[in-house]
Amino acid sequence: MGVKPIVIGIAGGSGSGKTSVTKAIYEHFKGHSILMLEQDYYYKDQAHLPMEKRLQTNYDHPLAFDNDLLIEHLEQLLSYNTIHKPVYDYKLHTRSNDSIQVEPKDVIILEGILVLEDERLRELMDIKLFVDTDADLRIIRRMLRDINERGRSLESVIEQYVSIVRPMHNQFIEPTKRYADIIIPEGGHNHVAIDLMVTKIQTILEEKSIL
């Protein structure tokens, strides 16, 4: 196949709304050839570490991710080859023995807090987005998610935010905004920005004679 798939990178802090943006774009092109590749699936395998070490994992740090495997899989998809996406076991804090078969598509959405941090990943992207949302909204969304969906206490969510999430965001995630082609304020609620992105993607697909 002579035409290479297009890759859209979508980054932003935890609770920024990047998943909502990703889903909105995905839903628009659902009838076409599109897939989502989430960076969260590519946390490093820690099976060789004792549990007490695994419990200390900082999931908001660039070193938590196996970008080598992610890049290898992305390159395989760009060559229209099938991959087996890893599955992460958050209870055991390591990679599961399971995997998910992913078939190649014409549009690949790569989503995650740090997808713009690695230059090798950025070079594979046709469009780079950063979802930029105020810190107060991000922590409120994270509180609601972690308390309601993950059974966490308010105190534990706040402690984790102050000690890990906020400093990691300021040190590693926020600086990647400068690599973005487009910055989308307020995430999935910004329908104008999402509509503009959809139009841009359609234009690229038409130029590549994919649509």
KAKACOR-V842811 format. One record per backbone hydrogen bond with DSSP energy under -0.5 kcal/mol. CO is the residue of the C=O (numbers start at 1). NH is the residue of the N-H. Records with the same first field share a line. If there is no record, write none. Layout:
# KAKACOR-V842811
CO->NH, NH
This chain:
# KAKACOR-V842811
6->108
7->9, 126, 127
8->110
9->11, 129
10->112
11->131
13->16
17->21
18->22
19->23
20->24
21->25
22->26
23->27
24->28
25->29
27->30
29->32
32->34
33->107
35->109
36->38
37->111
38->41
39->42
40->43
42->66
46->49
50->53, 54
51->55
53->56
54->57
57->59
58->61
61->64
62->65
64->44
65->67
66->70
67->71
68->72
69->73
70->74
71->75
72->76
73->77
74->78
75->79
76->81
77->80
83->85, 102
85->100
87->96
88->90
89->93, 94
94->89
98->87
100->85
101->103
102->83
106->6
107->35
108->8, 110
109->37, 111
110->10
111->39
112->115
114->117, 118
117->119
118->121, 122
119->123
121->124
122->125
127->9, 129
128->181, 182
129->11
130->132, 184
131->13, 133
132->186
134->138
135->139
136->140
137->141
138->142
139->143
140->144
141->145
142->146
143->147
144->148
145->149, 150
146->152
147->151
153->157
154->158
155->159
156->160
157->161
158->162
159->163
160->164, 165
161->166
164->168
165->169
166->170
167->171
168->172, 173
169->174
173->176
174->177
175->178
176->179
177->180
182->130, 184
183->185
184->132, 187
186->189
187->190
189->191
190->194
191->195
192->196
193->197
194->198
195->199
196->200
197->201
198->202
199->203
200->204
201->205
202->206
203->207
204->208
205->210, 211
206->209
